[in-house]
Amino acid sequence: LFNPKLEAFIEAEERKRRFSEEIPSVLRTIEYFRMYFTAQLLSHIAFETNRKATQSLYSNLATTAAEIEVLIGMLITMGICEMPRYCMYWANQTRMDTIANCMSCNRFETLLRFLHFNDNDKVVMDRNHPDYDRFYKIRPVIESIRKTCLEETPRELQSVDEHIIPYKGRCKMKYYNPRKPDKWGLKVIARCGRNGFVHDFWMCDGMAPKVENSVGFFAADVVMKLCETLPKHKGYKVFLIIILLFSNC
C-alpha cells in the first residue's frame, strides 16, 4: 500500500545520499600542503640547498626533505603571525613555541641563507638568450605546483583573469596595480573553475608566452597559452574577465 509518510522519508533519504555523494572528501591541512609540495619537490629543494652550501664552502649543512618541509611550514606560519624580525620568534618575551620548538634560530637562518631551488650551472644565465627564464631560480617549484593544478579535472565553465601575489621585495618582475587590494606583487594570469580552483597559470615576466598558434596579440596569446592544457573537443567555455589589464604584462 502507498504510504505518504514512508514515501516522503525514502525520498528525503535519497536526497541526503545524493547530496553526500556530491560533496568531495575534505582532506587535512597537511594533506593539501603535500599535494603541492610533494616528496619529490621537497627532496629536490633539499638537494639544491645542500649543493648551494657546498658551493659556498659550507660543507656541514646536510639538510633533508623533512627539514625543508618544516622550514616551509615555519615560513607560512610567520606569514600569518608577523613579527618585525625573525629572532623575535625565539626571544624570551616574544617567543612563539609553534616556531621556536621546530629548530633553533641559528639553524633557521642558516637554512634561509642557502635555500635554493635550482642549479645555477644548468640554466641559461644570459639575459639576451631567447631561452632565458626570469623565473629560473624558482622554476622547479612553479612547475611542480602547476602539475598538481593540471591533474584536477576541469569543470565546463572556466575563466581567465589576473591575480597578484603580494610581494614588496627586490624583483624585476614586480608589478604595481592600484586597483588591487595588494597593489605590489608578482602578476599571475590564471585559468580557474567556477569553484575558484586554479587549473593552470602563467607567471608574467614581461615577455610574450610561447604558444602553438600565436595570434600576434599579447592578451590573446596568454589566453591561448592557458587553454592549451584543456582537453580538446570537450565543450569547455572559457570567459575572459578584463582583457585590458593584460596590457601591462
Backbone as CSV, one residue per row, in Angstrom:
resi,resn,N_x,N_y,N_z,CA_x,CA_y,CA_z,C_x,C_y,C_z
1,LEU,0.830,-1.192,0.000,0.000,0.000,0.000,0.872,1.252,0.000
2,PHE,0.348,2.298,-0.628,1.071,3.567,-0.688,1.000,4.268,0.656
3,ASN,2.147,4.601,1.205,2.235,5.304,2.485,2.941,6.633,2.248
4,PRO,2.185,7.755,2.286,2.796,9.064,2.001,3.983,9.371,2.901
5,LYS,3.864,9.046,4.199,4.951,9.360,5.129,6.199,8.536,4.801
6,LEU,5.977,7.250,4.477,7.110,6.394,4.142,7.766,6.838,2.845
7,GLU,6.951,7.185,1.849,7.495,7.639,0.571,8.281,8.936,0.747
8,ALA,7.751,9.853,1.573,8.451,11.116,1.828,9.780,10.864,2.527
9,PHE,9.775,9.895,3.456,11.008,9.560,4.174,12.048,8.972,3.223
10,ILE,11.606,8.067,2.345,12.528,7.449,1.385,13.099,8.500,0.434
11,GLU,12.239,9.417,-0.004,12.695,10.479,-0.906,13.708,11.388,-0.220
12,ALA,13.444,11.710,1.058,14.378,12.554,1.807,15.724,11.859,1.989
13,GLU,15.700,10.560,2.280,16.943,9.807,2.441,17.715,9.729,1.128
14,GLU,16.990,9.620,0.026,17.640,9.577,-1.281,18.313,10.910,-1.594
15,ARG,17.651,12.022,-1.230,18.252,13.342,-1.433,19.519,13.484,-0.598
16,LYS,19.473,13.000,0.656,20.661,13.066,1.510,21.818,12.265,0.910
17,ARG,21.481,11.077,0.370,22.524,10.238,-0.214,23.166,10.916,-1.416
18,ARG,22.329,11.501,-2.304,22.867,12.178,-3.483,23.689,13.386,-3.077
19,PHE,23.225,14.114,-2.052,23.934,15.309,-1.605,25.302,14.945,-1.027
20,SER,25.334,13.849,-0.249,26.605,13.426,0.355,27.589,12.959,-0.704
21,GLU,27.082,12.385,-1.804,27.968,11.934,-2.875,28.552,13.108,-3.644
22,GLU,27.832,14.227,-3.691,28.305,15.387,-4.434,29.371,16.155,-3.672
23,ILE,29.406,16.024,-2.342,30.377,16.744,-1.531,31.718,16.017,-1.584
24,PRO,32.774,16.663,-2.049,34.074,15.995,-2.102,34.625,15.774,-0.700
25,SER,35.447,14.750,-0.568,36.053,14.471,0.730,37.008,15.598,1.109
26,VAL,36.970,15.995,2.366,37.800,17.086,2.858,39.066,16.500,3.469
27,LEU,40.210,16.928,2.963,41.484,16.445,3.467,41.956,17.299,4.630
28,ARG,42.916,16.779,5.353,43.539,17.564,6.405,44.446,18.617,5.779
29,THR,44.773,19.647,6.571,45.593,20.745,6.062,46.928,20.244,5.533
30,ILE,47.571,19.352,6.262,48.880,18.844,5.844,48.767,18.036,4.558
31,GLU,47.627,17.394,4.342,47.434,16.621,3.113,47.297,17.539,1.903
32,TYR,46.594,18.664,2.074,46.518,19.646,0.989,47.901,20.224,0.703
33,PHE,48.654,20.504,1.761,50.006,21.043,1.593,50.868,20.081,0.778
34,ARG,50.796,18.795,1.100,51.638,17.802,0.432,51.166,17.480,-0.980
35,MET,49.959,17.892,-1.330,49.526,17.760,-2.721,50.365,18.649,-3.627
36,TYR,50.771,19.812,-3.117,51.520,20.784,-3.915,53.021,20.709,-3.635
37,PHE,53.387,20.558,-2.379,54.793,20.373,-2.035,55.029,18.872,-1.845
38,THR,55.209,18.205,-2.956,55.330,16.752,-2.960,56.674,16.322,-2.373
39,ALA,56.771,15.025,-2.069,58.025,14.480,-1.540,59.157,14.666,-2.544
40,GLN,58.831,14.534,-3.826,59.848,14.719,-4.866,60.347,16.159,-4.897
41,LEU,59.438,17.124,-4.785,59.834,18.531,-4.789,60.665,18.861,-3.555
42,LEU,60.251,18.385,-2.385,60.993,18.660,-1.154,62.395,18.058,-1.215
43,SER,62.513,16.866,-1.778,63.834,16.242,-1.931,64.710,17.050,-2.884
44,HIS,64.093,17.575,-3.943,64.824,18.409,-4.900,65.327,19.684,-4.222
45,ILE,64.481,20.326,-3.427,64.884,21.553,-2.732,66.017,21.257,-1.754
46,ALA,65.910,20.150,-1.020,66.967,19.780,-0.073,68.291,19.541,-0.804
47,PHE,68.221,18.864,-1.952,69.437,18.585,-2.729,70.082,19.876,-3.219
48,GLU,69.273,20.784,-3.788,69.815,22.035,-4.313,70.324,22.934,-3.188
49,THR,69.676,22.887,-2.029,70.140,23.677,-0.886,71.489,23.165,-0.397
50,ASN,71.643,21.854,-0.321,72.936,21.274,0.064,74.006,21.582,-0.979
51,ARG,73.617,21.557,-2.260,74.570,21.883,-3.324,75.067,23.321,-3.177
52,LYS,74.125,24.243,-2.925,74.499,25.648,-2.765,75.427,25.837,-1.568
53,ALA,75.155,25.132,-0.476,76.017,25.234,0.704,77.422,24.724,0.396
54,THR,77.507,23.622,-0.346,78.810,23.070,-0.711,79.565,24.018,-1.633
55,GLN,78.860,24.610,-2.587,79.494,25.571,-3.493,79.990,26.803,-2.744
56,SER,79.342,27.105,-1.616,79.741,28.255,-0.793,80.727,27.857,0.299
57,LEU,81.294,26.642,0.174,82.295,26.126,1.114,81.740,25.946,2.518
58,TYR,80.434,25.655,2.601,79.810,25.314,3.883,79.412,23.849,3.770
59,SER,80.245,22.965,4.284,80.131,21.540,3.980,79.251,20.743,4.927
60,ASN,78.824,21.306,6.049,78.102,20.505,7.044,76.642,20.915,7.200
61,LEU,76.002,21.363,6.118,74.589,21.735,6.217,73.725,20.480,6.342
62,ALA,73.835,19.572,5.388,73.180,18.255,5.433,71.699,18.336,5.794
63,THR,70.970,19.169,5.074,69.529,19.249,5.319,68.811,18.106,4.601
64,THR,67.579,17.868,4.982,66.778,16.776,4.420,65.435,17.301,3.937
65,ALA,64.710,16.449,3.209,63.379,16.833,2.733,62.444,17.109,3.903
66,ALA,62.550,16.317,4.965,61.695,16.521,6.141,61.971,17.872,6.788
67,GLU,63.245,18.261,6.852,63.589,19.551,7.454,63.130,20.704,6.568
68,ILE,63.222,20.538,5.253,62.738,21.569,4.337,61.232,21.745,4.488
69,GLU,60.508,20.647,4.680,59.062,20.728,4.893,58.752,21.517,6.159
70,VAL,59.515,21.275,7.220,59.341,22.031,8.467,59.650,23.508,8.236
71,LEU,60.718,23.784,7.495,61.107,25.167,7.214,60.002,25.913,6.477
72,ILE,59.428,25.293,5.456,58.349,25.938,4.702,57.139,26.163,5.597
73,GLY,56.828,25.190,6.454,55.731,25.365,7.398,55.970,26.524,8.344
74,MET,57.213,26.682,8.791,57.557,27.812,9.659,57.367,29.138,8.931
75,LEU,57.784,29.196,7.672,57.645,30.432,6.898,56.178,30.782,6.669
76,ILE,55.345,29.774,6.434,53.910,30.024,6.270,53.323,30.573,7.566
77,THR,53.708,29.977,8.694,53.219,30.445,9.991,53.692,31.860,10.275
78,MET,54.928,32.167,9.917,55.450,33.519,10.101,54.697,34.526,9.245
79,GLY,54.237,34.091,8.082,53.452,34.988,7.237,52.098,35.304,7.830
80,ILE,51.583,34.395,8.662,50.290,34.622,9.320,50.463,35.441,10.594
81,CYS,51.468,35.082,11.392,51.764,35.787,12.654,53.062,36.558,12.462
82,GLU,52.975,37.749,11.916,54.159,38.509,11.536,54.803,39.196,12.737
83,MET,56.138,39.246,12.703,56.939,39.998,13.664,57.996,40.771,12.893
84,PRO,58.482,41.895,13.445,59.443,42.730,12.708,60.736,42.006,12.338
85,ARG,61.219,41.091,13.215,62.477,40.382,12.963,62.313,38.898,13.268
86,TYR,63.063,38.081,12.538,62.986,36.631,12.742,63.324,36.235,14.168
87,CYS,64.347,36.884,14.739,64.828,36.468,16.058,63.771,36.627,17.143
88,MET,62.743,37.424,16.901,61.715,37.653,17.913,60.871,36.404,18.163
89,TYR,60.830,35.486,17.198,60.077,34.243,17.411,60.761,33.341,18.439
90,TRP,62.050,33.584,18.677,62.810,32.792,19.651,63.115,33.579,20.932
91,ALA,62.920,34.900,20.922,63.230,35.726,22.096,62.310,35.367,23.262
92,ASN,62.794,35.552,24.477,62.031,35.162,25.673,60.696,35.889,25.772
93,GLN,60.682,37.184,25.528,59.465,37.978,25.724,58.462,37.812,24.587
94,THR,58.928,37.448,23.417,58.023,37.334,22.258,58.042,35.928,21.658
95,ARG,58.516,34.963,22.401,58.687,33.604,21.893,57.362,33.023,21.393
96,MET,57.433,32.337,20.248,56.284,31.640,19.691,56.658,30.164,19.583
97,ASP,56.124,29.352,20.482,56.533,27.950,20.579,56.284,27.168,19.296
98,THR,55.223,27.517,18.571,54.913,26.810,17.325,56.088,26.851,16.361
99,ILE,56.845,27.929,16.390,58.004,28.088,15.518,59.297,27.728,16.240
100,ALA,59.466,28.261,17.446,60.734,28.097,18.164,61.043,26.649,18.504
101,ASN,60.014,25.827,18.690,60.242,24.425,19.037,60.643,23.567,17.838
102,CYS,60.522,24.117,16.632,60.841,23.338,15.425,62.344,23.214,15.205
103,MET,63.052,24.306,15.381,64.508,24.318,15.225,65.063,25.582,15.859
104,SER,66.372,25.638,16.035,66.992,26.821,16.631,66.995,27.978,15.642
105,CYS,67.149,29.173,16.170,67.182,30.364,15.316,68.391,30.324,14.385
106,ASN,69.529,29.866,14.891,70.738,29.791,14.059,70.547,28.824,12.891
107,ARG,69.930,27.676,13.175,69.685,26.708,12.109,68.719,27.273,11.077
108,PHE,67.696,27.956,11.530,66.718,28.566,10.634,67.393,29.572,9.705
109,GLU,68.221,30.440,10.267,68.886,31.461,9.462,69.898,30.838,8.497
110,THR,70.536,29.747,8.919,71.482,29.069,8.034,70.763,28.445,6.841
111,LEU,69.623,27.819,7.094,68.848,27.226,6.000,68.361,28.301,5.034
112,LEU,67.892,29.424,5.567,67.445,30.515,4.694,68.599,31.049,3.853
113,ARG,69.776,31.076,4.432,70.950,31.601,3.726,71.264,30.781,2.483
114,PHE,71.112,29.458,2.573,71.486,28.585,1.458,70.287,28.007,0.709
115,LEU,69.078,28.381,1.101,67.883,27.832,0.456,67.927,28.080,-1.049
116,HIS,67.827,27.010,-1.827,67.939,27.119,-3.280,66.989,26.123,-3.926
117,PHE,66.501,26.473,-5.117,65.514,25.640,-5.795,65.973,25.136,-7.159
118,ASN,67.098,25.651,-7.640,67.565,25.261,-8.969,69.080,25.336,-9.027
119,ASP,69.647,24.647,-9.994,71.093,24.632,-10.179,71.482,25.750,-11.139
120,ASN,72.217,26.724,-10.639,72.597,27.865,-11.469,73.503,27.471,-12.635
121,ASP,74.200,26.347,-12.511,75.129,25.934,-13.566,74.421,25.324,-14.773
122,LYS,73.149,24.963,-14.627,72.433,24.281,-15.703,71.409,25.163,-16.406
123,VAL,71.181,26.355,-15.913,70.173,27.221,-16.515,70.841,28.244,-17.417
124,VAL,70.060,28.824,-18.317,70.566,29.845,-19.231,70.634,31.169,-18.484
125,MET,71.836,31.662,-18.247,72.017,32.873,-17.453,72.111,34.138,-18.301
126,ASP,72.364,33.990,-19.611,72.497,35.150,-20.483,71.123,35.771,-20.718
127,ARG,70.938,37.000,-20.291,69.637,37.659,-20.418,69.246,37.901,-21.868
128,ASN,70.192,37.909,-22.777,69.889,38.134,-24.192,69.585,36.836,-24.932
129,HIS,69.697,35.722,-24.248,69.422,34.425,-24.879,67.913,34.251,-25.044
130,PRO,67.446,33.713,-26.184,65.990,33.558,-26.401,65.320,32.621,-25.400
131,ASP,66.075,31.717,-24.794,65.508,30.782,-23.816,65.710,31.244,-22.379
132,TYR,66.110,32.492,-22.206,66.339,32.986,-20.845,65.021,33.012,-20.066
133,ASP,65.067,32.486,-18.853,63.884,32.381,-17.992,64.096,33.257,-16.765
134,ARG,63.290,34.283,-16.624,63.437,35.185,-15.485,63.046,34.537,-14.159
135,PHE,62.288,33.468,-14.237,61.889,32.759,-13.017,62.697,31.474,-12.829
136,TYR,63.894,31.416,-13.410,64.665,30.170,-13.369,64.991,29.742,-11.947
137,LYS,65.156,30.681,-11.027,65.533,30.319,-9.656,64.438,29.539,-8.936
138,ILE,63.185,29.757,-9.317,62.081,29.045,-8.661,61.276,28.221,-9.663
139,ARG,61.811,28.006,-10.853,61.065,27.289,-11.886,60.640,25.882,-11.452
140,PRO,61.470,25.090,-10.769,61.010,23.761,-10.334,59.802,23.822,-9.411
141,VAL,59.739,24.824,-8.549,58.592,24.967,-7.648,57.348,25.331,-8.443
142,ILE,57.488,26.271,-9.374,56.351,26.691,-10.198,55.787,25.508,-10.977
143,GLU,56.660,24.739,-11.618,56.199,23.634,-12.459,55.610,22.497,-11.635
144,SER,56.130,22.276,-10.436,55.577,21.226,-9.577,54.164,21.579,-9.125
145,ILE,53.967,22.831,-8.714,52.632,23.273,-8.294,51.680,23.272,-9.491
146,ARG,52.171,23.711,-10.638,51.338,23.740,-11.846,50.924,22.331,-12.254
147,LYS,51.815,21.372,-12.112,51.492,19.983,-12.444,50.338,19.471,-11.590
148,THR,50.346,19.809,-10.308,49.254,19.399,-9.420,47.943,20.058,-9.835
149,CYS,47.999,21.327,-10.219,46.791,22.024,-10.673,46.213,21.356,-11.920
150,LEU,47.082,20.938,-12.828,46.628,20.340,-14.083,46.035,18.951,-13.886
151,GLU,46.370,18.296,-12.791,45.853,16.948,-12.547,44.384,16.954,-12.152
152,GLU,43.878,18.085,-11.690,42.467,18.185,-11.305,41.603,18.306,-12.563
153,THR,40.569,17.496,-12.667,39.685,17.526,-13.834,38.921,18.845,-13.880
154,PRO,39.045,19.624,-14.957,38.365,20.920,-15.028,36.865,20.782,-15.263
155,ARG,36.110,21.735,-14.741,34.672,21.787,-14.999,34.405,22.482,-16.332
156,GLU,33.141,22.507,-16.727,32.780,23.056,-18.042,33.087,24.545,-18.144
157,LEU,32.754,25.318,-17.105,32.932,26.765,-17.137,34.293,27.139,-16.560
158,GLN,35.080,27.877,-17.343,36.406,28.316,-16.931,36.527,29.819,-17.167
159,SER,37.338,30.473,-16.355,37.566,31.909,-16.548,39.057,32.203,-16.441
160,VAL,39.496,33.224,-17.165,40.891,33.650,-17.154,40.950,35.072,-16.623
161,ASP,41.762,35.284,-15.612,41.884,36.612,-15.017,43.260,36.732,-14.380
162,GLU,43.631,37.950,-14.048,44.927,38.178,-13.417,44.798,38.178,-11.900
163,HIS,45.881,37.807,-11.251,45.958,37.805,-9.797,47.316,38.372,-9.392
164,ILE,47.368,38.932,-8.196,48.605,39.490,-7.677,49.046,38.685,-6.460
165,ILE,50.276,38.167,-6.503,50.878,37.535,-5.330,51.604,38.634,-4.566
166,PRO,51.140,39.016,-3.380,51.732,40.154,-2.659,53.236,39.981,-2.441
167,TYR,53.986,41.000,-2.819,55.440,40.959,-2.642,55.985,42.370,-2.803
168,LYS,56.826,42.800,-1.853,57.414,44.134,-1.906,58.937,44.092,-1.908
169,GLY,59.504,42.914,-2.081,60.959,42.790,-2.098,61.552,43.220,-3.427
170,ARG,62.837,42.949,-3.585,63.544,43.318,-4.812,63.304,42.261,-5.882
171,CYS,62.668,42.661,-6.955,62.370,41.730,-8.045,61.975,42.535,-9.281
172,LYS,62.607,42.244,-10.416,62.308,42.986,-11.639,60.948,42.633,-12.221
173,MET,60.378,41.504,-11.796,59.062,41.104,-12.302,57.928,41.623,-11.431
174,LYS,58.238,42.496,-10.505,57.215,43.026,-9.600,56.359,44.056,-10.328
175,TYR,55.057,44.020,-10.068,54.100,44.929,-10.705,53.395,45.776,-9.652
176,TYR,52.891,46.903,-10.127,52.083,47.780,-9.271,50.733,47.987,-9.935
177,ASN,49.677,47.665,-9.215,48.319,47.841,-9.724,47.474,48.505,-8.645
178,PRO,47.162,49.787,-8.797,46.402,50.499,-7.753,44.983,49.997,-7.589
179,ARG,44.481,49.199,-8.552,43.107,48.701,-8.468,42.989,47.435,-7.623
180,LYS,44.118,46.869,-7.239,44.105,45.626,-6.479,44.240,45.897,-4.976
181,PRO,43.651,45.030,-4.137,43.846,45.169,-2.679,45.326,45.100,-2.306
182,ASP,46.055,44.166,-2.920,47.509,44.092,-2.763,48.128,44.710,-4.006
183,LYS,48.596,45.940,-3.872,48.986,46.721,-5.049,50.347,46.309,-5.615
184,TRP,51.258,45.831,-4.764,52.577,45.416,-5.216,52.689,43.898,-5.181
185,GLY,53.292,43.332,-6.202,53.499,41.889,-6.179,53.794,41.318,-7.553
186,LEU,53.814,40.007,-7.621,54.034,39.288,-8.872,52.693,39.001,-9.529
187,LYS,52.621,39.272,-10.821,51.357,39.092,-11.534,51.264,37.678,-12.105
188,VAL,50.115,37.070,-11.887,49.850,35.726,-12.384,48.547,35.747,-13.178
189,ILE,48.563,35.195,-14.380,47.336,35.012,-15.150,46.903,33.564,-14.952
190,ALA,45.695,33.369,-14.433,45.254,32.025,-14.054,43.951,31.657,-14.751
191,ARG,43.828,30.374,-15.054,42.566,29.814,-15.544,41.933,29.035,-14.406
192,CYS,40.764,29.485,-13.995,40.109,28.921,-12.813,38.745,28.346,-13.169
193,GLY,38.308,27.414,-12.350,36.973,26.867,-12.485,35.957,27.724,-11.761
194,ARG,34.708,27.357,-11.889,33.629,28.117,-11.263,33.742,28.099,-9.742
195,ASN,34.349,27.049,-9.198,34.510,26.938,-7.748,35.743,27.674,-7.236
196,GLY,36.468,28.355,-8.128,37.638,29.124,-7.724,38.943,28.356,-7.771
197,PHE,38.898,27.067,-8.109,40.122,26.265,-8.150,40.967,26.654,-9.362
198,VAL,42.263,26.839,-9.157,43.181,27.190,-10.240,43.602,25.917,-10.970
199,HIS,43.286,25.849,-12.261,43.632,24.677,-13.068,44.923,24.873,-13.857
200,ASP,45.273,26.102,-14.146,46.521,26.395,-14.843,46.841,27.865,-14.618
201,PHE,48.120,28.217,-14.725,48.507,29.616,-14.527,49.794,29.900,-15.288
202,TRP,50.028,31.180,-15.500,51.226,31.646,-16.190,51.759,32.860,-15.453
203,MET,53.042,32.805,-15.082,53.683,33.907,-14.362,54.129,34.978,-15.356
204,CYS,53.702,36.207,-15.148,54.070,37.312,-16.038,55.529,37.705,-15.793
205,ASP,56.332,37.638,-16.825,57.740,38.011,-16.705,58.118,39.131,-17.664
206,GLY,57.111,39.776,-18.262,57.378,40.865,-19.188,57.628,40.412,-20.612
207,MET,57.588,39.107,-20.850,57.830,38.562,-22.183,56.593,37.822,-22.667
208,ALA,56.394,37.803,-23.978,55.229,37.124,-24.545,55.354,35.617,-24.351
209,PRO,54.252,34.941,-24.041,54.306,33.485,-23.855,54.507,32.760,-25.178
210,LYS,55.105,31.584,-25.098,55.289,30.755,-26.288,54.073,29.853,-26.454
211,VAL,53.351,30.044,-27.565,52.133,29.276,-27.814,52.249,28.553,-29.149
212,GLU,51.442,27.515,-29.313,51.478,26.726,-30.549,50.970,27.534,-31.737
213,ASN,49.851,28.239,-31.550,49.254,29.024,-32.636,49.085,30.465,-32.169
214,SER,50.132,31.251,-32.319,50.088,32.640,-31.881,49.188,33.465,-32.796
215,VAL,48.429,34.382,-32.177,47.562,35.271,-32.951,48.180,36.654,-33.072
216,GLY,49.364,36.843,-32.485,50.056,38.113,-32.600,49.561,39.191,-31.665
217,PHE,48.682,38.839,-30.746,48.139,39.798,-29.781,48.437,39.251,-28.391
218,PHE,49.139,40.045,-27.579,49.673,39.546,-26.315,48.597,38.924,-25.432
219,ALA,47.516,39.651,-25.172,46.469,39.149,-24.273,45.853,37.865,-24.801
220,ALA,45.639,37.815,-26.121,45.052,36.614,-26.716,46.009,35.430,-26.609
221,ASP,47.307,35.690,-26.781,48.288,34.611,-26.667,48.339,34.050,-25.247
222,VAL,48.157,34.924,-24.254,48.134,34.461,-22.865,46.957,33.510,-22.647
223,VAL,45.790,33.894,-23.161,44.606,33.043,-23.027,44.810,31.726,-23.764
224,MET,45.377,31.790,-24.972,45.642,30.576,-25.742,46.624,29.664,-25.006
225,LYS,47.614,30.277,-24.352,48.590,29.502,-23.586,47.906,28.706,-22.483
226,LEU,46.971,29.333,-21.782,46.288,28.670,-20.676,45.248,27.662,-21.158
227,CYS,44.770,27.844,-22.384,43.769,26.911,-22.922,44.405,25.701,-23.602
228,GLU,45.704,25.757,-23.840,46.379,24.619,-24.475,46.306,23.359,-23.619
229,THR,46.181,23.540,-22.309,46.156,22.380,-21.410,44.748,21.860,-21.153
230,LEU,43.731,22.470,-21.763,42.369,21.953,-21.649,42.181,20.767,-22.596
231,PRO,41.441,19.737,-22.195,41.148,18.622,-23.112,40.433,19.128,-24.367
232,LYS,40.809,18.610,-25.516,40.263,19.078,-26.786,38.866,18.506,-27.041
233,HIS,38.025,19.346,-27.684,36.698,18.933,-28.166,35.809,18.391,-27.034
234,LYS,35.844,19.049,-25.887,35.020,18.639,-24.748,33.960,19.683,-24.393
235,GLY,33.854,20.741,-25.191,32.807,21.737,-24.972,33.051,22.675,-23.811
236,TYR,34.311,22.959,-23.494,34.598,23.891,-22.402,34.286,25.320,-22.829
237,LYS,33.815,26.108,-21.880,33.510,27.519,-22.118,34.447,28.357,-21.256
238,VAL,35.266,29.181,-21.919,36.269,29.983,-21.224,35.870,31.446,-21.304
239,PHE,35.803,32.108,-20.156,35.421,33.514,-20.083,36.640,34.348,-19.709
240,LEU,36.809,35.453,-20.415,37.893,36.386,-20.130,37.320,37.544,-19.341
241,ILE,37.875,37.809,-18.161,37.288,38.809,-17.273,37.575,40.227,-17.751
242,ILE,38.820,40.664,-17.666,39.177,42.027,-18.063,40.434,41.944,-18.922
243,ILE,40.264,42.068,-20.201,41.392,41.883,-21.112,42.343,43.074,-21.094
244,LEU,41.867,44.266,-20.743,42.710,45.455,-20.792,43.829,45.405,-19.765
245,LEU,43.626,44.662,-18.685,44.642,44.608,-17.643,45.896,43.893,-18.120
246,PHE,45.773,43.062,-19.162,46.925,42.318,-19.635,47.916,43.212,-20.374
247,SER,47.516,44.406,-20.729,48.398,45.273,-21.499,49.621,45.698,-20.696
248,ASN,49.560,45.559,-19.360,50.683,45.960,-18.525,51.652,44.825,-18.237
249,CYS,51.399,43.622,-18.787,52.274,42.479,-18.511,53.657,42.709,-19.122
